[in-house]
């Protein structure tokens, strides 16, 4: 492993920790102000974001998909909370789709050194061998797009390293992402509401 890979991983790990802490702080702040449970409060804060808020959120989702700074499981529900169910889902979908496509083509252009620098060596070694079987990786990729709690962003990079056609990549991504978005969005909101009921 060269020093650049080590430095890249260290920077990403630090940014990831900062991103998680920042997101948790926001969730606590929003919970204390009843942002998750009071529609009037939600509309009040939504008005403060202004007309550029959707674009800003989409850019955040693109960044967190390309660079693992903030876990998508935390940012995805925020889109629903801030913008509402349908717009929030749409903004999440657009941002993550753009980011996933970027992952695919970045891997095509820069190859394994880039992909290796973005994740831990353990995770890299766990999945890189899957590329030895084109059909096996294809099944893994398609299945992972339909289920939450899978390294979907990393698998999009691996798809770029594989011989998977872009058409196949897009079909699997477009069909599977709505399921994972809904799972993350309403799963975390359900947990927050259960937690809120005890306080």
PALUM-387197 format. One line per field, with one value per residue: residue in three letters; z, y negated, x of N, C-alpha, C in turn; residue number from 1. Coordinates in nm, 2 decimals, always signed. Layout:
# residues N
aa = [Ala;...]
n_pz = [Z;...]
n_py = [Y;...]
n_px = [X;...]
ca_pz = [Z;...]
ca_py = [Y;...]
ca_px = [X;...]
c_pz = [Z;...]
c_py = [Y;...]
c_px = [X;...]
i = [NUM;...]
//
This chain:
# residues 199
aa = [Unk;Unk;Unk;Unk;Unk;Unk;Unk;Unk;Unk;Unk;Unk;Unk;Unk;Unk;Unk;Unk;Unk;Unk;Unk;Unk;Unk;Unk;Unk;Unk;Unk;Unk;Unk;Unk;Unk;Unk;Unk;Unk;Unk;Unk;Unk;Unk;Unk;Unk;Unk;Unk;Unk;Unk;Unk;Unk;Unk;Unk;Unk;Unk;Unk;Unk;Unk;Unk;Unk;Unk;Unk;Unk;Unk;Unk;Unk;Unk;Unk;Unk;Unk;Unk;Unk;Unk;Unk;Unk;Unk;Unk;Unk;Unk;Unk;Unk;Unk;Unk;Unk;Unk;Unk;Unk;Unk;Unk;Unk;Unk;Unk;Unk;Unk;Unk;Unk;Unk;Unk;Unk;Unk;Unk;Unk;Unk;Unk;Unk;Unk;Unk;Unk;Unk;Unk;Unk;Unk;Unk;Unk;Unk;Unk;Unk;Unk;Unk;Unk;Unk;Unk;Unk;Unk;Unk;Unk;Unk;Unk;Unk;Unk;Unk;Unk;Unk;Unk;Unk;Unk;Unk;Unk;Unk;Unk;Unk;Unk;Unk;Unk;Unk;Unk;Unk;Unk;Unk;Unk;Unk;Unk;Unk;Unk;Unk;Unk;Unk;Unk;Unk;Unk;Unk;Unk;Unk;Unk;Unk;Unk;Unk;Unk;Unk;Unk;Unk;Unk;Unk;Unk;Unk;Unk;Unk;Unk;Unk;Unk;Unk;Unk;Unk;Unk;Unk;Unk;Unk;Unk;Unk;Unk;Unk;Unk;Unk;Unk;Unk;Unk;Unk;Unk;Unk;Unk;Unk;Unk;Unk;Unk;Unk;Unk]
n_pz = [+0.00;-0.09;+0.03;-0.04;-0.06;+0.20;+0.32;+0.19;+0.29;+0.56;+0.57;+0.46;+0.66;+0.88;+0.79;+0.76;+1.03;+1.13;+0.97;+1.05;+1.32;+1.29;+1.16;+1.36;+1.55;+1.42;+1.40;+1.68;+1.74;+1.57;+1.67;+1.93;+1.87;+1.77;+1.50;+1.36;+1.42;+1.43;+1.20;+1.14;+1.25;+1.09;+0.84;+0.88;+0.92;+0.68;+0.50;+0.56;+0.43;+0.16;-0.20;-0.32;-0.17;-0.24;-0.45;-0.32;-0.13;-0.30;-0.41;-0.18;-0.14;-0.37;-0.32;-0.08;-0.18;-0.36;-0.22;+0.08;+0.32;+0.49;+0.62;+0.41;+0.52;+0.71;+0.60;+0.40;+0.53;+0.62;+0.39;+0.35;+0.58;+0.57;+0.32;+0.26;+0.18;-0.10;-0.26;-0.12;-0.15;-0.43;-0.46;-0.31;-0.47;-0.72;-0.65;-0.54;-0.76;-0.95;-0.82;-0.80;-1.06;-1.13;-0.96;-1.10;-1.35;-1.26;-1.15;-1.38;-1.52;-1.34;-1.22;-1.01;-0.80;-0.72;-0.62;-0.42;-0.24;-0.12;+0.06;+0.35;+0.38;+0.45;+0.36;+0.09;+0.01;+0.07;-0.12;-0.38;-0.50;-0.60;-0.85;-1.02;-1.12;-1.36;-1.39;-1.14;-0.99;-1.11;-1.03;-0.75;-0.75;-0.86;-0.67;-0.44;-0.48;-0.43;-0.16;+0.17;+0.39;+0.26;+0.10;-0.11;-0.26;-0.28;-0.43;-0.67;-0.76;-0.79;-0.99;-1.20;-1.23;-1.33;-1.61;-1.65;-1.84;-1.90;-1.94;-1.81;-1.55;-1.50;-1.52;-1.31;-1.10;-1.12;-1.08;-0.83;-0.63;-0.55;-0.36;-0.15;-0.07;+0.03;+0.24;+0.41;+0.45;+0.58;+0.78;+0.96;+1.04;+1.17;+1.39;+1.51;+1.58;+1.76;+1.96;+2.03;+2.15;+2.40;+2.54]
n_py = [+0.12;-0.22;-0.54;-0.75;-0.63;-0.55;-0.81;-0.92;-0.75;-0.81;-1.08;-1.06;-0.90;-1.07;-1.28;-1.14;-1.08;-1.34;-1.41;-1.23;-1.30;-1.57;-1.53;-1.38;-1.58;-1.76;-1.61;-1.58;-1.85;-1.91;-1.73;-1.83;-2.06;-1.98;-1.92;-1.69;-1.61;-1.81;-1.96;-2.24;-2.36;-2.23;-2.34;-2.60;-2.61;-2.50;-2.71;-2.88;-2.79;-2.86;-2.91;-2.78;-2.55;-2.28;-2.22;-2.25;-2.04;-1.82;-1.83;-1.78;-1.51;-1.40;-1.44;-1.29;-1.04;-0.99;-1.04;-0.89;-1.05;-1.13;-0.91;-0.77;-0.66;-0.84;-1.09;-1.06;-1.03;-1.29;-1.44;-1.37;-1.47;-1.74;-1.84;-1.71;-1.42;-1.33;-1.53;-1.51;-1.24;-1.24;-1.43;-1.30;-1.07;-1.17;-1.30;-1.08;-0.90;-1.04;-1.07;-0.79;-0.72;-0.87;-0.75;-0.50;-0.58;-0.72;-0.51;-0.37;-0.54;-0.60;-0.36;-0.08;-0.19;-0.43;-0.34;-0.17;-0.35;-0.47;-0.31;-0.09;+0.14;+0.40;+0.41;+0.36;+0.59;+0.78;+0.76;+0.72;+0.96;+1.06;+0.97;+1.15;+1.33;+1.26;+1.30;+1.37;+1.13;+0.96;+1.06;+1.02;+0.74;+0.65;+0.76;+0.63;+0.37;+0.36;+0.39;+0.25;+0.15;+0.24;+0.21;+0.01;-0.22;-0.17;+0.06;-0.04;-0.17;+0.06;+0.18;+0.02;+0.10;+0.35;+0.56;+0.49;+0.37;+0.03;-0.01;+0.21;+0.16;-0.08;-0.01;+0.18;+0.01;-0.20;-0.05;+0.07;-0.13;-0.30;-0.12;-0.09;-0.36;-0.42;-0.24;-0.33;-0.60;-0.59;-0.40;-0.51;-0.74;-0.62;-0.50;-0.73;-0.85;-0.66;-0.68;-0.94;-0.92;-0.84;-1.05]
n_px = [+0.08;+0.07;+0.18;+0.01;-0.24;-0.28;-0.29;-0.52;-0.72;-0.71;-0.78;-1.04;-1.16;-1.15;-1.31;-1.55;-1.61;-1.65;-1.87;-2.06;-2.09;-2.18;-2.42;-2.57;-2.58;-2.74;-2.98;-3.05;-3.09;-3.30;-3.50;-3.54;-3.67;-3.91;-3.92;-3.95;-4.21;-4.40;-4.59;-4.63;-4.40;-4.21;-4.27;-4.21;-3.93;-3.86;-3.93;-3.72;-3.50;-3.51;-3.54;-3.32;-3.27;-3.34;-3.16;-2.92;-2.94;-2.94;-2.69;-2.54;-2.61;-2.50;-2.23;-2.20;-2.24;-2.04;-1.80;-1.73;-1.84;-2.05;-2.29;-2.53;-2.76;-2.83;-2.86;-3.05;-3.32;-3.34;-3.40;-3.67;-3.79;-3.73;-3.82;-4.06;-4.26;-4.29;-4.14;-3.90;-3.82;-3.78;-3.57;-3.37;-3.34;-3.26;-3.01;-2.86;-2.86;-2.71;-2.47;-2.40;-2.37;-2.15;-1.96;-1.93;-1.82;-1.59;-1.44;-1.40;-1.23;-1.01;-0.95;-0.84;-0.66;-0.78;-1.04;-0.95;-0.84;-1.06;-1.19;-1.17;-0.90;-0.98;-1.25;-1.21;-1.06;-1.25;-1.45;-1.33;-1.25;-1.48;-1.51;-1.39;-1.57;-1.78;-2.06;-2.13;-2.07;-2.24;-2.49;-2.47;-2.44;-2.69;-2.87;-2.79;-2.86;-3.13;-3.16;-3.13;-2.86;-2.63;-2.31;-2.36;-2.27;-2.00;-2.01;-2.10;-1.87;-1.71;-1.86;-1.78;-1.52;-1.56;-1.66;-1.92;-2.19;-2.30;-2.57;-2.69;-2.60;-2.74;-3.01;-3.03;-2.97;-3.17;-3.40;-3.37;-3.29;-3.52;-3.64;-3.45;-3.42;-3.67;-3.68;-3.46;-3.55;-3.81;-3.76;-3.57;-3.71;-3.93;-3.80;-3.71;-3.96;-4.06;-3.87;-3.92;-4.17;-4.12;-4.03]
ca_pz = [+0.00;-0.09;+0.13;-0.09;-0.03;+0.35;+0.35;+0.15;+0.38;+0.69;+0.54;+0.45;+0.79;+0.96;+0.73;+0.79;+1.17;+1.14;+0.91;+1.14;+1.44;+1.25;+1.13;+1.48;+1.62;+1.36;+1.44;+1.81;+1.73;+1.51;+1.76;+2.04;+1.82;+1.72;+1.36;+1.31;+1.46;+1.42;+1.06;+1.14;+1.27;+0.97;+0.73;+0.92;+0.89;+0.53;+0.44;+0.58;+0.34;+0.04;-0.33;-0.35;-0.08;-0.31;-0.53;-0.22;-0.08;-0.41;-0.42;-0.06;-0.17;-0.47;-0.25;+0.02;-0.25;-0.43;-0.11;+0.20;+0.43;+0.57;+0.58;+0.34;+0.60;+0.80;+0.52;+0.32;+0.60;+0.63;+0.27;+0.37;+0.69;+0.53;+0.19;+0.25;+0.13;-0.25;-0.31;-0.05;-0.22;-0.56;-0.44;-0.27;-0.59;-0.82;-0.60;-0.53;-0.89;-1.02;-0.75;-0.83;-1.20;-1.12;-0.91;-1.21;-1.45;-1.19;-1.14;-1.52;-1.56;-1.26;-1.18;-0.87;-0.70;-0.66;-0.54;-0.30;-0.14;-0.06;+0.16;+0.43;+0.31;+0.47;+0.28;-0.04;-0.01;+0.08;-0.24;-0.50;-0.56;-0.67;-1.00;-1.10;-1.18;-1.41;-1.37;-0.99;-0.95;-1.17;-0.94;-0.63;-0.76;-0.87;-0.54;-0.34;-0.51;-0.38;-0.01;+0.25;+0.47;+0.17;+0.05;-0.25;-0.32;-0.31;-0.53;-0.79;-0.80;-0.84;-1.12;-1.30;-1.25;-1.39;-1.75;-1.66;-1.93;-1.84;-1.95;-1.70;-1.43;-1.49;-1.50;-1.17;-1.01;-1.13;-1.03;-0.69;-0.54;-0.48;-0.24;-0.04;-0.03;+0.11;+0.37;+0.49;+0.49;+0.68;+0.89;+1.06;+1.09;+1.26;+1.51;+1.58;+1.64;+1.87;+2.06;+2.07;+2.23;+2.54;+2.60]
ca_py = [+0.00;-0.34;-0.64;-0.83;-0.55;-0.57;-0.95;-0.93;-0.68;-0.88;-1.20;-1.02;-0.86;-1.19;-1.35;-1.05;-1.10;-1.47;-1.41;-1.16;-1.39;-1.68;-1.48;-1.35;-1.71;-1.82;-1.53;-1.62;-1.99;-1.90;-1.66;-1.92;-2.17;-1.91;-1.93;-1.56;-1.57;-1.92;-2.01;-2.38;-2.38;-2.19;-2.44;-2.73;-2.59;-2.48;-2.84;-2.95;-2.73;-2.94;-2.83;-2.70;-2.44;-2.15;-2.20;-2.23;-1.91;-1.72;-1.84;-1.71;-1.37;-1.36;-1.43;-1.17;-0.91;-0.98;-1.04;-0.84;-1.14;-1.12;-0.79;-0.80;-0.62;-0.95;-1.21;-1.03;-1.07;-1.43;-1.49;-1.35;-1.56;-1.89;-1.87;-1.64;-1.28;-1.31;-1.60;-1.46;-1.12;-1.28;-1.49;-1.19;-0.98;-1.24;-1.31;-0.95;-0.84;-1.12;-1.02;-0.65;-0.72;-0.93;-0.64;-0.41;-0.64;-0.75;-0.38;-0.33;-0.63;-0.60;-0.22;-0.03;-0.28;-0.53;-0.27;-0.12;-0.46;-0.52;-0.22;-0.02;+0.25;+0.51;+0.40;+0.37;+0.73;+0.86;+0.75;+0.72;+1.09;+1.08;+0.93;+1.26;+1.40;+1.15;+1.33;+1.36;+0.99;+0.90;+1.10;+0.95;+0.59;+0.63;+0.79;+0.53;+0.24;+0.37;+0.41;+0.15;+0.20;+0.30;+0.10;-0.02;-0.32;-0.10;+0.16;-0.12;-0.18;+0.20;+0.20;-0.05;+0.18;+0.48;+0.54;+0.47;+0.26;-0.08;+0.01;+0.31;+0.08;-0.18;+0.06;+0.23;-0.11;-0.26;+0.04;+0.10;-0.25;-0.34;-0.04;-0.12;-0.49;-0.41;-0.17;-0.42;-0.71;-0.56;-0.32;-0.60;-0.82;-0.53;-0.49;-0.86;-0.87;-0.57;-0.74;-1.06;-0.89;-0.81;-1.18]
ca_px = [+0.00;+0.15;+0.15;-0.11;-0.36;-0.30;-0.33;-0.65;-0.81;-0.71;-0.86;-1.18;-1.21;-1.17;-1.43;-1.66;-1.64;-1.71;-2.00;-2.16;-2.11;-2.26;-2.56;-2.63;-2.61;-2.86;-3.10;-3.08;-3.14;-3.44;-3.59;-3.57;-3.76;-4.03;-3.92;-4.00;-4.34;-4.49;-4.59;-4.61;-4.26;-4.14;-4.29;-4.14;-3.79;-3.85;-3.93;-3.59;-3.40;-3.51;-3.56;-3.20;-3.25;-3.34;-3.03;-2.81;-2.95;-2.90;-2.54;-2.49;-2.63;-2.40;-2.10;-2.19;-2.24;-1.90;-1.70;-1.80;-1.82;-2.17;-2.37;-2.66;-2.87;-2.86;-2.90;-3.17;-3.44;-3.35;-3.47;-3.81;-3.83;-3.72;-3.89;-4.18;-4.25;-4.27;-4.02;-3.78;-3.78;-3.73;-3.43;-3.28;-3.32;-3.17;-2.87;-2.79;-2.84;-2.60;-2.35;-2.37;-2.32;-2.02;-1.88;-1.91;-1.73;-1.46;-1.37;-1.36;-1.12;-0.89;-0.91;-0.83;-0.60;-0.88;-1.14;-0.88;-0.81;-1.18;-1.25;-1.07;-0.84;-1.06;-1.37;-1.17;-1.03;-1.37;-1.53;-1.26;-1.25;-1.61;-1.50;-1.34;-1.68;-1.87;-2.20;-2.15;-2.07;-2.37;-2.60;-2.44;-2.47;-2.83;-2.94;-2.75;-2.93;-3.27;-3.16;-3.05;-2.75;-2.53;-2.22;-2.41;-2.19;-1.87;-2.04;-2.10;-1.73;-1.67;-1.92;-1.70;-1.40;-1.59;-1.70;-2.07;-2.23;-2.36;-2.71;-2.72;-2.58;-2.84;-3.13;-3.03;-2.97;-3.30;-3.50;-3.34;-3.28;-3.64;-3.67;-3.36;-3.45;-3.79;-3.64;-3.38;-3.63;-3.91;-3.71;-3.51;-3.82;-4.00;-3.72;-3.72;-4.09;-4.07;-3.78;-3.98;-4.28;-4.08;-3.99]
c_pz = [+0.00;+0.00;+0.09;-0.05;+0.12;+0.38;+0.31;+0.24;+0.51;+0.68;+0.54;+0.58;+0.88;+0.92;+0.77;+0.94;+1.19;+1.08;+0.99;+1.26;+1.41;+1.22;+1.26;+1.56;+1.56;+1.40;+1.58;+1.82;+1.68;+1.60;+1.87;+2.00;+1.75;+1.57;+1.29;+1.33;+1.44;+1.28;+1.05;+1.16;+1.15;+0.86;+0.76;+0.88;+0.74;+0.46;+0.46;+0.49;+0.21;-0.08;-0.37;-0.27;-0.15;-0.38;-0.43;-0.16;-0.18;-0.42;-0.30;-0.08;-0.27;-0.40;-0.16;-0.05;-0.31;-0.32;+0.02;+0.32;+0.54;+0.53;+0.52;+0.43;+0.69;+0.71;+0.44;+0.40;+0.61;+0.51;+0.29;+0.47;+0.64;+0.42;+0.18;+0.18;-0.02;-0.29;-0.25;-0.12;-0.35;-0.55;-0.40;-0.39;-0.69;-0.77;-0.59;-0.67;-0.96;-0.95;-0.79;-0.97;-1.21;-1.06;-1.02;-1.30;-1.39;-1.18;-1.28;-1.56;-1.48;-1.20;-1.03;-0.77;-0.64;-0.57;-0.41;-0.19;-0.07;+0.05;+0.24;+0.34;+0.33;+0.38;+0.13;-0.08;-0.01;-0.05;-0.38;-0.57;-0.63;-0.81;-1.08;-1.17;-1.23;-1.38;-1.22;-0.94;-1.00;-1.07;-0.80;-0.64;-0.77;-0.74;-0.44;-0.36;-0.45;-0.23;+0.05;+0.32;+0.38;+0.13;-0.09;-0.33;-0.37;-0.43;-0.67;-0.85;-0.86;-0.97;-1.23;-1.33;-1.33;-1.54;-1.76;-1.75;-1.86;-1.84;-1.84;-1.57;-1.40;-1.46;-1.36;-1.07;-1.00;-1.06;-0.88;-0.59;-0.48;-0.35;-0.12;+0.01;+0.07;+0.25;+0.46;+0.54;+0.60;+0.80;+1.00;+1.12;+1.19;+1.39;+1.58;+1.65;+1.76;+1.99;+2.12;+2.16;+2.37;+2.61;+2.58]
c_py = [-0.12;-0.44;-0.73;-0.76;-0.56;-0.71;-0.97;-0.87;-0.75;-1.01;-1.17;-0.97;-0.97;-1.27;-1.27;-1.07;-1.23;-1.48;-1.34;-1.24;-1.50;-1.64;-1.45;-1.48;-1.77;-1.74;-1.56;-1.76;-1.99;-1.84;-1.75;-2.03;-2.11;-1.91;-1.80;-1.53;-1.68;-1.98;-2.16;-2.42;-2.35;-2.29;-2.57;-2.72;-2.57;-2.62;-2.92;-2.90;-2.81;-2.85;-2.74;-2.57;-2.30;-2.12;-2.17;-2.09;-1.80;-1.72;-1.76;-1.55;-1.32;-1.34;-1.31;-1.04;-0.88;-0.96;-1.00;-0.93;-1.13;-0.99;-0.83;-0.76;-0.74;-1.07;-1.18;-1.06;-1.22;-1.50;-1.48;-1.45;-1.70;-1.92;-1.81;-1.51;-1.27;-1.39;-1.55;-1.33;-1.15;-1.34;-1.39;-1.11;-1.05;-1.25;-1.18;-0.88;-0.91;-1.07;-0.88;-0.64;-0.77;-0.82;-0.54;-0.46;-0.68;-0.62;-0.34;-0.41;-0.61;-0.46;-0.19;-0.12;-0.37;-0.45;-0.22;-0.23;-0.51;-0.44;-0.16;+0.10;+0.38;+0.52;+0.42;+0.52;+0.82;+0.87;+0.76;+0.85;+1.13;+1.05;+1.05;+1.34;+1.29;+1.18;+1.32;+1.22;+0.93;+0.93;+1.03;+0.80;+0.57;+0.65;+0.68;+0.39;+0.24;+0.38;+0.30;+0.22;+0.28;+0.18;+0.06;-0.12;-0.26;-0.01;+0.09;-0.14;-0.04;+0.23;+0.13;+0.02;+0.31;+0.45;+0.52;+0.35;+0.15;-0.07;+0.11;+0.24;-0.01;-0.12;+0.12;+0.11;-0.17;-0.18;+0.06;-0.02;-0.29;-0.25;-0.07;-0.26;-0.49;-0.34;-0.26;-0.54;-0.69;-0.48;-0.41;-0.69;-0.74;-0.52;-0.62;-0.89;-0.78;-0.63;-0.86;-1.04;-0.86;-0.94;-1.29]
c_px = [+0.09;+0.10;+0.03;-0.24;-0.39;-0.35;-0.48;-0.75;-0.82;-0.80;-1.01;-1.24;-1.24;-1.30;-1.56;-1.71;-1.71;-1.85;-2.10;-2.19;-2.21;-2.40;-2.63;-2.67;-2.74;-2.99;-3.15;-3.15;-3.28;-3.54;-3.63;-3.67;-3.89;-4.03;-3.97;-4.14;-4.44;-4.48;-4.57;-4.47;-4.17;-4.15;-4.22;-3.99;-3.76;-3.84;-3.80;-3.49;-3.40;-3.53;-3.44;-3.18;-3.25;-3.21;-2.92;-2.82;-2.91;-2.75;-2.48;-2.50;-2.54;-2.27;-2.09;-2.19;-2.10;-1.79;-1.77;-1.78;-1.93;-2.25;-2.50;-2.78;-2.92;-2.91;-3.03;-3.30;-3.46;-3.42;-3.62;-3.86;-3.83;-3.81;-4.03;-4.16;-4.21;-4.15;-3.89;-3.73;-3.72;-3.59;-3.33;-3.24;-3.23;-3.03;-2.79;-2.76;-2.72;-2.47;-2.30;-2.31;-2.18;-1.92;-1.84;-1.80;-1.59;-1.38;-1.32;-1.24;-1.00;-0.86;-0.91;-0.77;-0.70;-0.98;-1.07;-0.86;-0.94;-1.24;-1.14;-1.02;-0.92;-1.18;-1.33;-1.14;-1.15;-1.45;-1.46;-1.25;-1.37;-1.60;-1.44;-1.45;-1.78;-2.01;-2.23;-2.16;-2.20;-2.49;-2.59;-2.48;-2.62;-2.91;-2.91;-2.83;-3.07;-3.27;-3.08;-2.94;-2.65;-2.44;-2.25;-2.32;-2.05;-1.89;-2.05;-1.96;-1.68;-1.73;-1.84;-1.57;-1.43;-1.62;-1.86;-2.10;-2.31;-2.51;-2.76;-2.71;-2.69;-2.98;-3.14;-3.04;-3.11;-3.41;-3.49;-3.34;-3.40;-3.67;-3.58;-3.38;-3.57;-3.76;-3.56;-3.47;-3.72;-3.87;-3.65;-3.62;-3.90;-3.93;-3.72;-3.85;-4.11;-3.99;-3.85;-4.10;-4.25;-4.04;-4.09]
i = [1;2;3;4;5;6;7;8;9;10;11;12;13;14;15;16;17;18;19;20;21;22;23;24;25;26;27;28;29;30;31;32;33;34;35;36;37;38;39;40;41;42;43;44;45;46;47;48;49;50;51;52;53;54;55;56;57;58;59;60;61;62;63;64;65;66;67;68;69;70;71;72;73;74;75;76;77;78;79;80;81;82;83;84;85;86;87;88;89;90;91;92;93;94;95;96;97;98;99;100;101;102;103;104;105;106;107;108;109;110;111;112;113;114;115;116;117;118;119;120;121;122;123;124;125;126;127;128;129;130;131;132;133;134;135;136;137;138;139;140;141;142;143;144;145;146;147;148;149;150;151;152;153;154;155;156;157;158;159;160;161;162;163;164;165;166;167;168;169;170;171;172;173;174;175;176;177;178;179;180;181;182;183;184;185;186;187;188;189;190;191;192;193;194;195;196;197;198;199]
//
